[in-house]
Amino acid sequence: MQTPSMDRDYARLRWQCRRGMLELDLILQHYLDAQFDTMKPQEIQHFTQLLTQSDQTLLAWCLGYQAPEHAQDQHIIQHIRQSVSA
């Protein structure tokens, strides 16, 4: 069961997933829609931090052209890529 706070977090993140590239919008929104209900607060925080990256960087990571340097980014990107390929 979602609380009003969780609804606000979801809405805020959904808005932040709207980027300048349609492909990236679709990838990030699909991941958020599929995973938000099961994400722990720390995972939400890491995802929020991930969204501060540039569109070009995020797309390169999500498509596997580049790999993030930080372990927490690598973990989330791995989950995003698995979510999209499923």
MDAnalysis code that builds the backbone (N, CA, C; Angstrom):
import MDAnalysis as mda
import numpy as np

u = mda.Universe.empty(258, n_residues=86, atom_resindex=np.repeat(np.arange(86), 3), trajectory=True)
u.add_TopologyAttr("name", ["N", "CA", "C"] * 86)
u.add_TopologyAttr("resid", np.arange(1, 87))
u.add_TopologyAttr("resname", ["MET", "GLN", "THR", "PRO", "SER", "MET", "ASP", "ARG", "ASP", "TYR", "ALA", "ARG", "LEU", "ARG", "TRP", "GLN", "CYS", "ARG", "ARG", "GLY", "MET", "LEU", "GLU", "LEU", "ASP", "LEU", "ILE", "LEU", "GLN", "HIS", "TYR", "LEU", "ASP", "ALA", "GLN", "PHE", "ASP", "THR", "MET", "LYS", "PRO", "GLN", "GLU", "ILE", "GLN", "HIS", "PHE", "THR", "GLN", "LEU", "LEU", "THR", "GLN", "SER", "ASP", "GLN", "THR", "LEU", "LEU", "ALA", "TRP", "CYS", "LEU", "GLY", "TYR", "GLN", "ALA", "PRO", "GLU", "HIS", "ALA", "GLN", "ASP", "GLN", "HIS", "ILE", "ILE", "GLN", "HIS", "ILE", "ARG", "GLN", "SER", "VAL", "SER", "ALA"])
u.atoms.positions = np.array([
    [0.834, -1.179, 0.000],
    [0.000, 0.000, 0.000],
    [0.879, 1.243, 0.000],
    [0.593, 2.137, -0.945],
    [1.384, 3.346, -1.028],
    [0.800, 4.436, -0.136],
    [1.697, 5.205, 0.442],
    [1.306, 6.338, 1.269],
    [1.316, 7.601, 0.402],
    [0.718, 8.685, 0.882],
    [0.782, 9.942, 0.120],
    [2.226, 10.376, -0.163],
    [3.114, 10.127, 0.776],
    [4.522, 10.460, 0.576],
    [5.110, 9.645, -0.580],
    [4.782, 8.366, -0.629],
    [5.274, 7.513, -1.717],
    [4.694, 7.957, -3.049],
    [3.425, 8.370, -3.053],
    [2.799, 8.868, -4.274],
    [3.528, 10.106, -4.779],
    [3.898, 10.999, -3.846],
    [4.636, 12.201, -4.238],
    [6.014, 11.835, -4.770],
    [6.698, 10.900, -4.095],
    [8.020, 10.459, -4.559],
    [7.926, 9.874, -5.962],
    [6.916, 9.040, -6.181],
    [6.746, 8.422, -7.497],
    [6.485, 9.497, -8.558],
    [5.583, 10.420, -8.276],
    [5.253, 11.473, -9.232],
    [6.477, 12.331, -9.541],
    [7.244, 12.650, -8.508],
    [8.455, 13.467, -8.695],
    [9.475, 12.731, -9.561],
    [9.694, 11.455, -9.263],
    [10.646, 10.670, -10.043],
    [10.158, 10.458, -11.474],
    [8.871, 10.238, -11.626],
    [8.307, 10.043, -12.974],
    [8.559, 11.288, -13.806],
    [8.384, 12.453, -13.195],
    [8.646, 13.706, -13.901],
    [10.131, 13.842, -14.234],
    [11.013, 13.465, -13.320],
    [12.452, 13.559, -13.562],
    [12.920, 12.574, -14.633],
    [12.158, 11.520, -14.856],
    [12.497, 10.556, -15.911],
    [12.205, 11.116, -17.299],
    [11.453, 12.190, -17.363],
    [11.188, 12.838, -18.650],
    [12.436, 13.607, -19.042],
    [13.073, 13.158, -20.082],
    [14.349, 13.726, -20.496],
    [14.211, 14.362, -21.872],
    [15.332, 14.711, -22.462],
    [15.328, 15.305, -23.792],
    [15.355, 14.280, -24.909],
    [15.468, 13.012, -24.572],
    [15.511, 11.936, -25.568],
    [14.387, 10.954, -25.287],
    [13.559, 10.706, -26.287],
    [12.434, 9.806, -26.117],
    [12.890, 8.417, -25.676],
    [13.977, 7.923, -26.269],
    [14.467, 6.595, -25.921],
    [14.787, 6.501, -24.434],
    [15.440, 7.519, -23.927],
    [15.808, 7.545, -22.511],
    [14.565, 7.677, -21.628],
    [13.611, 8.490, -22.056],
    [12.337, 8.597, -21.329],
    [11.716, 7.218, -21.160],
    [11.628, 6.491, -22.252],
    [10.975, 5.183, -22.235],
    [11.716, 4.190, -21.344],
    [13.029, 4.178, -21.418],
    [13.836, 3.262, -20.607],
    [13.651, 3.557, -19.120],
    [13.832, 4.813, -18.735],
    [13.772, 5.190, -17.325],
    [12.364, 5.052, -16.752],
    [11.364, 5.464, -17.516],
    [9.987, 5.363, -17.036],
    [9.546, 3.910, -16.913],
    [9.969, 3.078, -17.846],
    [9.636, 1.646, -17.761],
    [10.220, 1.048, -16.484],
    [11.476, 1.366, -16.214],
    [12.117, 0.861, -15.005],
    [11.381, 1.341, -13.756],
    [11.110, 2.631, -13.689],
    [10.437, 3.184, -12.513],
    [9.061, 2.557, -12.326],
    [8.298, 2.444, -13.399],
    [6.959, 1.860, -13.305],
    [7.006, 0.413, -12.822],
    [7.993, -0.323, -13.293],
    [8.092, -1.739, -12.944],
    [8.649, -1.971, -11.540],
    [9.493, -1.067, -11.051],
    [10.234, -1.330, -9.827],
    [9.852, -0.483, -8.620],
    [9.178, 0.632, -8.803],
    [8.990, 1.576, -7.702],
    [8.359, 0.942, -6.470],
    [7.344, 0.126, -6.656],
    [6.640, -0.452, -5.504],
    [7.531, -1.336, -4.634],
    [8.599, -1.865, -5.199],
    [9.479, -2.760, -4.437],
    [10.816, -2.105, -4.076],
    [11.022, -0.863, -4.480],
    [12.285, -0.191, -4.190],
    [12.351, 0.220, -2.726],
    [13.508, 0.016, -2.137],
    [13.776, 0.463, -0.769],
    [14.142, 1.942, -0.808],
    [13.996, 2.651, 0.321],
    [14.327, 4.092, 0.341],
    [15.738, 4.391, -0.186],
    [16.694, 3.535, 0.142],
    [18.061, 3.759, -0.333],
    [18.139, 3.613, -1.861],
    [17.397, 2.683, -2.422],
    [17.374, 2.506, -3.879],
    [16.720, 3.707, -4.552],
    [15.685, 4.246, -3.938],
    [15.043, 5.451, -4.482],
    [16.028, 6.615, -4.458],
    [16.767, 6.730, -3.379],
    [17.769, 7.794, -3.275],
    [18.847, 7.627, -4.351],
    [19.330, 6.419, -4.559],
    [20.347, 6.183, -5.585],
    [19.798, 6.473, -6.982],
    [18.558, 6.073, -7.231],
    [17.942, 6.341, -8.529],
    [17.801, 7.848, -8.742],
    [17.405, 8.557, -7.708],
    [17.289, 10.014, -7.781],
    [18.641, 10.638, -8.120],
    [19.702, 10.166, -7.479],
    [21.047, 10.671, -7.768],
    [21.471, 10.336, -9.190],
    [21.103, 9.152, -9.651],
    [21.436, 8.740, -11.018],
    [20.823, 9.708, -12.029],
    [19.628, 10.182, -11.745],
    [18.927, 11.075, -12.663],
    [19.567, 12.449, -12.781],
    [20.595, 12.737, -11.975],
    [21.299, 14.013, -12.099],
    [22.341, 13.972, -13.227],
    [22.589, 12.792, -13.760],
    [23.549, 12.659, -14.860],
    [22.959, 13.244, -16.146],
    [23.830, 13.564, -17.081],
    [23.364, 14.109, -18.363],
    [22.640, 13.027, -19.169],
    [21.814, 13.456, -20.092],
    [21.083, 12.517, -20.946],
    [22.046, 11.619, -21.726],
    [23.091, 12.210, -22.271],
    [24.047, 11.442, -23.067],
    [24.726, 10.369, -22.229],
    [25.108, 10.715, -21.015],
    [25.748, 9.749, -20.124],
    [24.787, 8.636, -19.760],
    [23.569, 8.984, -19.363],
    [22.585, 7.961, -18.988],
    [22.276, 7.028, -20.148],
    [22.111, 7.584, -21.355],
    [21.803, 6.741, -22.503],
    [22.968, 5.804, -22.810],
    [24.195, 6.305, -22.741],
    [25.373, 5.460, -22.986],
    [25.456, 4.334, -21.965],
    [25.148, 4.628, -20.715],
    [25.157, 3.597, -19.675],
    [24.048, 2.582, -19.908],
    [22.840, 3.076, -20.189],
    [21.693, 2.180, -20.355],
    [21.833, 1.278, -21.568],
    [22.491, 1.779, -22.610],
    [22.680, 0.972, -23.818],
    [23.950, 0.129, -23.774],
    [24.744, 0.307, -22.727],
    [25.945, -0.495, -22.560],
    [27.158, 0.000, -23.326],
    [27.094, 1.225, -23.838],
    [28.244, 1.791, -24.549],
    [29.343, 2.220, -23.592],
    [28.958, 2.579, -22.379],
    [29.890, 2.966, -21.327],
    [29.408, 2.351, -20.029],
    [30.296, 2.290, -19.055],
    [29.925, 1.765, -17.734],
    [30.154, 2.857, -16.687],
    [29.246, 2.968, -15.742],
    [29.442, 3.941, -14.664],
    [30.660, 3.574, -13.820],
    [31.285, 4.578, -13.251],
    [32.452, 4.343, -12.398],
    [32.068, 3.847, -11.008],
    [30.970, 4.372, -10.465],
    [30.582, 4.065, -9.090],
    [29.730, 2.807, -9.019],
    [29.981, 2.014, -7.993],
    [29.282, 0.738, -7.823],
    [27.774, 0.913, -7.714],
    [27.323, 1.943, -6.990],
    [25.879, 2.125, -6.842],
    [25.231, 2.441, -8.191],
    [25.919, 3.209, -9.051],
    [25.395, 3.489, -10.389],
    [25.403, 2.225, -11.242],
    [26.463, 1.438, -11.129],
    [26.549, 0.189, -11.884],
    [25.398, -0.741, -11.526],
    [25.085, -0.815, -10.239],
    [24.012, -1.684, -9.757],
    [22.657, -1.259, -10.340],
    [22.363, 0.015, -10.279],
    [21.076, 0.504, -10.792],
    [21.006, 0.351, -12.303],
    [22.072, 0.693, -12.987],
    [22.083, 0.557, -14.449],
    [21.883, -0.908, -14.839],
    [22.494, -1.820, -14.133],
    [22.303, -3.251, -14.410],
    [20.821, -3.609, -14.281],
    [20.177, -3.117, -13.234],
    [18.745, -3.389, -13.035],
    [17.899, -2.741, -14.136],
    [18.262, -1.540, -14.527],
    [17.525, -0.865, -15.610],
    [17.648, -1.672, -16.897],
    [18.868, -2.086, -17.221],
    [19.079, -2.847, -18.451],
    [18.335, -4.181, -18.414],
    [18.312, -4.843, -17.259],
    [17.562, -6.093, -17.144],
    [16.065, -5.854, -17.288],
    [15.590, -4.760, -16.749],
    [14.171, -4.417, -16.818],
    [13.740, -4.187, -18.264],
    [14.590, -3.523, -19.029],
    [14.260, -3.214, -20.415],
    [14.319, -4.470, -21.275],
    [15.260, -5.352, -20.995],
    [15.412, -6.548, -21.840],
    [14.426, -7.647, -21.476],
    [13.735, -7.501, -20.355],
    [12.784, -8.546, -19.930],
    [11.483, -8.479, -20.697],
])
